[in-house]
């Protein structure tokens, strides 16, 4: 995983957790709290190639204005407990298949894990330009179930 970002990252790991910065083809299982605040002009290239992640985790991500990431989650399989509440700008109509789709949104997403779902997220060559506040609360042992979209 190659990351290029000016960013403040607060990571609080449980005892004995020992992460590495290269997540290429690596399985991660961690209870962890990650607070990430992106500074203006943050433009990461996140390439999680064939990375399987199974984690109970709390992630709070606050994007400042001008945030313009390129997220390439090629063949990334994620098994997580989650409910997604997404409030989109007027007229925005997303689909669950983001393959080669450009998204421009101001959005608030609340993600909370609940039992019983394992999504396959293939965000291949997805370009996102957003000003967004995302609160992601992962609880241990739960799985993705539902997505609610409010217009």
C-alpha positions in Angstrom: 0.0 0.0 0.0 1.5 3.3 -1.1 0.3 6.4 0.7 1.2 10.0 -0.1 -0.4 12.3 2.5 0.2 15.3 4.7 -1.9 14.0 7.6 -2.2 13.8 11.3 -2.9 10.3 12.4 -3.6 9.1 15.9 -3.5 5.4 16.2 -4.3 3.6 19.4 -3.6 -0.1 19.2 -4.5 -2.8 21.7 -1.6 -4.4 23.6 0.6 -6.6 21.5 -0.5 -5.1 18.2 2.3 -4.7 15.7 1.4 -3.2 12.4 3.5 -2.8 9.3 3.2 0.0 6.7 3.1 -2.4 3.8 -0.3 -4.1 3.7 0.2 -5.8 0.3 -1.5 -9.2 0.3 -1.6 -9.1 4.1 -4.3 -10.2 6.4 -5.0 -7.8 9.3 -7.1 -8.6 12.4 -7.0 -5.8 14.9 -9.0 -4.1 17.6 -7.9 -0.6 17.0 -8.9 3.0 17.3 -7.8 5.2 14.4 -8.3 8.9 14.3 -7.3 10.4 11.0 -7.6 14.1 10.2 -6.6 15.0 6.7 -5.1 18.4 6.1 -6.1 20.6 3.1 -4.9 19.3 -0.3 -4.7 15.8 1.0 -4.5 13.5 -2.1 -3.6 9.9 -1.2 -3.3 7.0 -3.6 -4.6 4.0 -1.7 -4.0 0.7 -3.5 -5.2 -2.2 -1.3 -4.4 -4.9 -3.9 -6.1 -8.1 -2.8 -6.0 -7.1 0.8 -8.4 -9.0 3.2 -9.3 -7.1 6.3 -11.2 -8.4 9.3 -11.2 -5.9 12.1 -13.2 -4.5 15.1 -12.2 -0.9 14.9 -13.3 2.6 15.4 -12.3 5.0 12.7 -13.1 8.7 12.7 -12.2 10.4 9.5 -12.7 14.1 9.0 -11.9 15.5 5.6 -11.1 19.1 5.2 -12.1 21.2 2.1 -10.1 20.4 -1.0 -9.8 16.7 -0.1 -9.4 14.8 -3.4 -8.4 11.2 -3.0 -8.0 8.5 -5.7 -9.1 5.3 -4.1 -8.1 2.1 -6.0 -9.5 -0.8 -4.0 -8.7 -3.4 -6.7 -10.1 -6.8 -5.8 -10.3 -5.9 -2.1 -12.5 -8.2 0.0 -13.7 -6.8 3.3 -15.5 -8.8 5.9 -16.9 -6.2 8.4 -19.9 -5.5 10.6 -21.4 -2.3 9.3 -24.5 -0.2 8.6 -24.0 2.8 6.3 -26.1 5.9 6.6 -25.3 8.2 3.8 -26.7 11.7 3.4 -26.0 13.0 -0.1 -26.3 16.3 -1.7 -29.6 17.0 -3.6 -29.9 15.0 -6.9 -27.1 12.6 -6.1 -27.9 9.0 -7.0 -25.2 6.5 -6.1 -25.1 2.9 -7.0 -23.5 0.0 -5.1 -21.2 -0.7 -8.1 -18.7 2.1 -8.2 -16.7 0.5 -11.1 -15.0 3.3 -13.1 -17.5 5.8 -11.8 -16.7 9.4 -10.8 -18.4 10.7 -7.7 -18.6 14.3 -6.6 -20.4 14.7 -3.3 -20.7 16.5 0.0 -21.7 13.7 2.3 -22.0 12.5 5.8 -21.6 8.8 6.3 -22.3 7.0 9.6 -21.1 3.4 9.5 -22.0 1.1 12.3 -21.4 -2.7 12.3 -24.2 -5.1 12.8 -24.2 -8.9 12.3 -24.7 -11.0 9.2 -23.2 -9.5 6.0 -19.9 -9.8 4.1 -19.7 -7.4 1.2 -17.3 -7.6 -1.7 -16.2 -4.1 -2.5 -14.6 -3.7 -5.8 -13.8 0.0 -6.2 -11.7 -0.4 -9.3 -10.4 2.9 -10.7 -12.9 4.9 -8.7 -12.2 8.6 -8.5 -13.8 10.5 -5.6 -13.8 14.2 -5.1 -15.6 15.1 -1.8 -15.8 17.3 1.2 -17.0 14.8 3.8 -17.3 13.9 7.4 -17.2 10.2 8.0 -17.8 8.5 11.3 -17.1 4.8 11.2 -17.8 2.8 14.2 -16.8 -0.8 14.0 -17.9 -3.1 16.7 -16.2 -6.5 17.3 -17.6 -9.6 15.7 -20.2 -8.0 13.6 -20.8 -7.9 9.8 -22.1 -5.5 7.2 -25.8 -5.6 6.6 -27.5 -2.5 5.2 -27.1 0.7 3.4 -29.6 3.6 3.8 -29.4 6.5 1.4 -31.1 9.7 2.2 -31.5 12.5 -0.4 
